């Protein structure tokens, strides 16, 4: 049984999240299975009640488990495709596609907001942004580049808090700053890969790639993150289901 490693610098909640999530992803806990009750999880992993509750909330927000009043928490049925109407993180997306997810941090720095991004985030030009560029991999093959621009006033110091090659950015923002993503708007189009993007993704210069620009909003419906994602066109697709 996986246990919390108290010698690691990784927070207990993140370790517990990965342990429980892996049990769901690898099939140890199957769809419909009842998750152990809160007291059992506390006793098994020797963590606080708040840690267990935070992790369960994270799993619910990802759609991996659901709660039934008076009965407990259960493993959800897996979604086999990423629909365009639901936000899921990269790791969950890769697992659904049968791939092992990993990341590399290519850049992490504070920058002044350029005019186009300032307009999207509804902030003054030049306001401080946290910029995080990550290469996302599936089975160690490049899948996408994610450029995250975060309004630093909502999450001061986030760039130095964690190693975002192993820690989920979205989950850490929720845990550390109470930032919860509730909705997003995005534009999807095909573009030709620039020389630097092509080199990172290991594709030919000017080859077609999938490009997404996304504005994400918090619970107060304020724009907090502007995201640019560059996907390899030969390795990634999106599913959209339409009703007539």
HELIX and SHEET records of a PDB file:
HELIX    1   1 UNK A   12  UNK A   25  1                                  14    
HELIX    2   2 UNK A   38  UNK A   45  1                                   8    
HELIX    3   3 UNK A   49  UNK A   61  1                                  13    
HELIX    4   4 UNK A   90  UNK A   96  1                                   7    
HELIX    5   5 UNK A  115  UNK A  121  1                                   7    
HELIX    6   6 UNK A  152  UNK A  154  5                                   3    
HELIX    7   7 UNK A  158  UNK A  160  5                                   3    
HELIX    8   8 UNK A  169  UNK A  177  1                                   9    
HELIX    9   9 UNK A  195  UNK A  201  1                                   7    
SHEET    1   A 2 UNK A  65  UNK A  68  0                                        
SHEET    2   A 2 UNK A  72  UNK A  75 -1                                        
SHEET    1   B 6 UNK A 101  UNK A 112  0                                        
SHEET    2   B 6 UNK A 128  UNK A 138 -1                                        
SHEET    3   B 6 UNK A 141  UNK A 151 -1                                        
SHEET    4   B 6 UNK A 223  UNK A 232 -1                                        
SHEET    5   B 6 UNK A 208  UNK A 217 -1                                        
SHEET    6   B 6 UNK A 183  UNK A 192 -1                                        
END                                                                             
